[in-house]
Amino acid sequence: MVGKNVYSVKSICVDAVISCVLAGVSFICQFTAFIISYVKGGRGPKAVGLLGIAALLFAITGLVFCRSAWKSPDGGIFMKRISGAANVVMIVILVVFFIIGLKG
């Protein structure tokens, strides 16, 4: 067994990778909206709201791909867990920002 990688996964679940990419795009959209809103003192253009909505849609779509990845026998469990956790965290963050925005 010397020289063999016992823990390697032979196939990658494409849906899990797509889900991770969508979580990353969601994070970038939300981070950009947050920075623009902070710089403008909370009086940003309508594009800031659209970035937030786009981030939420990307995260929801990522969850759909994550669900599809869990049904697939390909790939390892770790990537599937990461993709699900990343999208759920993004949705929670977006909902919290939405609630804070309603109160402010």
N, C-alpha and C positions, 0 to 999 in steps of 0.2 A: 504494500500500500504506500510505499514511499514514492513521492512524485505524483500521486493521484490526488485530485481535489474531490474529496468525498462529499462535500457540502454544496457542490455546484448544482444549479438548476439548469436542465437541458433546454427548456423552452421558456419563453417569456410570454406572459399574458398581455396581449396588445391592449386590451380594454383597460387594464390597470395602468399601463403607461399613459394612455390617453387621459385617464382620470387624473393622474398626477400632473400632467401638463395643463389640464384645465384648472386644477387647483392653483398652479403657479400663475397662470394668466389671471385668475380671479384675484390672487394676492397683489399682482402688479397693478391691476385696475384699481383696487381699493386703496393701495398705498399711494398711487398717483392722485386719486381723488382726495385723500386725507391731506396730502402735502399742499395741493392747490387750495383746498379749503382753509388750511392753517395760514398760508401765506396771504390769502385774501381776507383774513379775519372773519371767516364764516359767511362771507358775502360773495362766494364764487359764482361763476356762470352756471347756466343750466347743464353744461357738459359735465360738471362735477356730479350732479345727480344721475346723469346717464351712465357715468362710469360706475357708480355704485350699483345701479340696476344691472348693468352688464356683468359686474363682478358676481352678483347674486345668481344671474342666469348661468354663468360659467360654472359656479359651484354646484348648482342643482343638476346641470348636465353632467358634471363630473360624478355626482352621486349615482346618476343613471348608469354611467359607464362602470362605476365601481360595483354596482349590483350585477351587471352583466359579467364582470370579471369574476365575481364570487361563484357564479354558475358555471364558469369555464373550468375544466380540469387542468388547463395549461398553467404553467408558471408556479411560483412559490407563494406562500401565504404572506410573507413579509411585505411584498409590494402591494398586495391587495389591502392589507391593513393600513399601510401608509397612505394609500390613495383615499381610502374611506375616512381616515382620521383627518387628513388635510382638508378635505371638502367639508366635513362636519364642522371643523374649527372655523373655516371661512364663513360658513353660514351663521354660526353663532356670533362671530365678530360683526358681521353685517347686520344681523338683527339687533344687536346691542347698539351699534351706531345709529340705526334707524330709530330706536326707542329714545336714545339721547337727543336725536334731532327733533323728535316730536315734542319733547319737553322744553327744548331751547328755543 
